[in-house]
Amino acid sequence: MKDPHDIILRPVLTEKGYDGIADKRYVFQVAIDANKVEIRKALEKVFPGIKVKNVNTLRTLGKIKRQGVHSGRTAEIKKAYVTLTEDSKPIEFFEGMV
């Protein structure tokens, strides 16, 4: 089994992400090869006391960047939009940001 910290890379702190905190909806950047079940188990292990209701994932391609005649892409990322159940306690990391 993979380490949960290898699956959950970092929280995504954007305006859209802040809007969902009041509804217990959080956004995380996750590993490209992680599936929804692995994301759910990793979050429940990293943040004890939470219960995940729903996990939606989104993959975004990297932007094309140019340096003179050479072109390439930035890294591809995968985001997970995680909704907690009504009776779940919120994630303490995000509490001061609301």
Residue pairs with C-beta under 8 A, 6 or more apart in sequence:
2 31
2 34
2 38
2 42
4 41
4 42
4 43
4 45
4 46
5 42
5 46
6 31
7 30
7 31
7 34
7 38
7 39
7 42
8 28
8 30
8 39
8 42
8 43
8 46
9 28
9 29
9 30
9 31
10 28
10 29
11 17
11 26
11 27
11 28
11 29
11 93
11 94
12 27
12 28
12 29
12 79
13 97
14 27
16 27
17 26
17 27
18 97
18 98
20 26
20 27
20 81
21 90
21 94
21 97
21 98
22 98
23 83
24 83
24 84
24 85
24 86
24 88
24 90
25 81
25 82
25 83
25 84
26 81
26 82
26 84
26 91
26 94
27 79
27 80
27 81
27 82
28 39
28 43
28 79
28 80
28 82
29 77
29 78
29 79
29 80
30 39
30 57
30 78
30 79
30 80
31 78
32 59
32 76
32 77
32 78
34 42
34 78
34 80
36 55
36 57
36 80
39 55
39 57
39 80
39 82
40 52
40 55
40 82
43 50
43 52
43 82
44 50
44 51
44 52
47 91
47 92
47 93
49 88
49 89
50 84
50 88
50 89
50 90
50 91
51 84
51 85
51 87
51 88
52 82
52 83
52 84
52 85
52 88
53 83
53 84
53 85
53 88
54 82
54 83
55 80
55 81
55 82
55 83
56 80
56 81
56 83
57 78
57 79
57 80
57 81
58 78
58 79
58 80
58 81
59 76
59 77
59 78
59 79
60 76
60 77
60 78
60 79
61 73
61 76
62 73
62 74
62 75
62 76
62 77
63 73
63 74
64 71
64 72
64 73
65 71
65 72
65 73
65 74
84 90
84 91
